[in-house]
Amino acid sequence: MIEKHHQAGGRLNTLSKDGFTFDMGPTFFSMSYEFDKLIDECNIDYPFEFIELDPLFTVNIKGVDKPFTIYKDIDKLTEQFIEFEPNFKEKITAHLNKTETLYHDTVNHIVHNNFDSLFDYFTKLTKVPLKHTPLLYKNMWSELCQSFDSQEARMIFSLVGFFLGATPFDTPAVYSLLNYVELKHDGYHNVKGGMYKIVEGVTGVLKDKGVQFIYNTEITGAKAKNGTIDALTDKNGKEWRADAYIINSDAAWFRGKVLKHKEYREEKLKRKKWTMAPLTIYLGVKGDIKNLSHHNYFLGNNFNKYANRVFKNRTDKETPYYYVNVQSMSNPNAAPTGHQALFILIPSPHLLYKKDWSDKNEVANRVIEDLSNKTRCNIMNKIVSKTVFTPYDWRDMFNLYKGSGLGLAHDMSQTGWFRPANRDKKYKNIFFTGASTIPGTGLPMAVISSGLTTERVIKHLKK
């Protein structure tokens, strides 16, 4: 396994600094049963341990005095909306029943399948009941407007759209099935010792099986021969030969940059729809910060306007919407005794829209000040460690196109067959896995992607 970064994991990585340990990217995940399937099919023991989150997260909305605490327990959840959404229990139950049906009617036909042709893709689509067809022509926000009357409920249950790296106004309504996954089917999980334990556990198993890891080595070129790739070359000119290659770099970017496919050249990539870029802040803080739970969202009161402008850098000097994870709350070893480790994520425009990030500290300080005001704690005076990563940092660390945090967006024109395939069309021994190929973005989708790609490789090697 050849890796550009100094350690494995890609975006599922870790930052150690000043005695603190931070999850760099994902801080929690859903669909834990996809890991069960991975462990079972690989016939190994679990090399890490899950921590189920309860409650799932809290949401702070400007102008609302009390934060919303989101539980899987419907009765507890209903208590949060008494003042805002009449008949909430009936509405959320109906919404979850609808999204449950949507999930079970689609996931096995679309998410867990390879597609050998456009005809094959449409054939599998025909197995999805016609009653779901209207969702193909609506966005997530429109669907939530049918389920709930209050702006607060619509905002909170649309946050799953941000998990896909987009806004609910850009995310197809079919992805509302994630409300069922988060609130009823599985919930959210962390990992004992931090999310990077997933990487350490998996690489440990692979090393025991004889897999070699080569770090600080970037693949920059390819040599073709008779319709296959004969060798991949690294930045130092060294050639790496194999019967088959599995690429975990961004599938769209790699096809253009390394394989030189014309349909993925720069002007073509620019016209595709990409997910948000992350501006991430890692804070080591002395003492406790009250009024924060494990996972926290801080939203303004202009959600529609902000969400429709943020990814195109049209929010000027507004205080950003942001997410805060207190990593030391579930994993005390993330911080020295008497300290806290905080991860802050600010959804931001990628580098096609915002090229100048010289204001990174100004933006970060504005968020820290806002968080201080909302927690009634002067966090700035408690900081003993601070790191800020811009979209440039994310681009350069992991070859993310224009700093796009989750790769290609989940537009209907970039889903299923229309997403870059997990096997190269030109070179038959090149395969792809990860966020920008099928089935899509996010940690559980990457796990599913690995299984689908494995099917392709096994079939290829048996020929």
PEFENWO-V434713 format. One line per field, one symbol per residue. ss: DSSP state (a for helix, b for strand, c for the rest). psi: psi as a letter, one per 30 degrees, with the letter a starting at -180 (. if undefined). burial: b if it has 9 or more other C-alpha atoms within 8 Angstrom, else e. A space follows every 10 residues. Layout:
ss->???
psi->???
burial->???
//
This chain:
ss->cbcccccccc cccbbbbccb bbbcccccbc ccaaaaaaaa aacccccccb bbccccbbbb bccccccbbb cccaaaaaac cccccccaaa aaaaaaaaaa aaaaaaaaaa accccccaaa aaaaacccca aaaaaaacba aaaaaaaccc aaaaaaacaa aaaccccccc cbaaaaaaaa aaaaacccbb bccccaaaaa aaaaaaaacc cccbccccbb bbbbbccbbb bbbbccccbb ccccbbbccc aaaaaaaccc caaacaaaaa accbccbbbb bbbbbbcccc ccccbbbbbc ccaaaaaaaa aacccccccc cbbbbbaaaa caaaccccbb bbbbbbbbcc ccccccccca aaaaaaaaaa aaaaacccca aabbbbbbbc aaaaaaaacc aaabcccbcc caaacaaacc ccbccccccb bbcccccccc ccaaaaaaaa aaaaaaaaaa aac
psi->kkkelfllfb fiakkkkhfl kkkeckflla hffeeeeeee ffhllkglkl jkkjlellkk kkfkeklkkj lfjeeeeeff gefejkheee eeeeeeeefe eeeffeefee egklkfleee eeeeeffkkf ffefffglle eeeeffelek eeeeeeffff effggalfff kkffgfffee eefeeealla kkflfffeee eeeeeeefgg kkkjlhjkkf lkkljhglje kkklfgfkkj klekkkkglk eeeeeeeefh kefglefeef flklllkkjk kjkkkkaljl gkaekkkjla gheeeeeffe fghgfbglkl klkkkjefef ifffllkglk jkkkkjklka ffejfjgfge eeeeeeeeee eeeffhkiee ffkfkkkkkl feeeeeeghk kggjegbklh lffhkbfflk lgkkfejfgk lklaegakfa lleeeeeeee eeeeeeeeee ff.
burial->eebbbeebee ebbbeeeeeb bbbbebbbbb bbebbeebbe eeeeeeebee eebebbbbbb bbeeeebebb bbeeebbbeb bbeebeebbe bbebbbbebb ebbebbbbbb bbeebeeeeb beebbeebee ebeebbebbb bbbbbebbbe eebbbebbbb bbebbbbbbb bbbbbbbbbb bbbbebbbbb bbbbbbbbbe bbbebbbeee eeeebbbbbb bbbbeeebbb bbbbbeeeee eeebeebebb bbbbbbbbbb eeebbeebbe eeebbbbbbb bbbbbbeebe ebbbbbbbbe eebeebbbbb bebeeeeeee bbbbbbbbbe beebbbeebb bbbbbbbbbb bebbeeeeeb eeebebbbbb bbbebebbbe ebbebbebbb bbbbbbbbbb bbbbbbbbbb beebbbbbbb bbbbeebbbb bbbbbbbbbb bbebbbbbbb bbbeebbeee eee
//
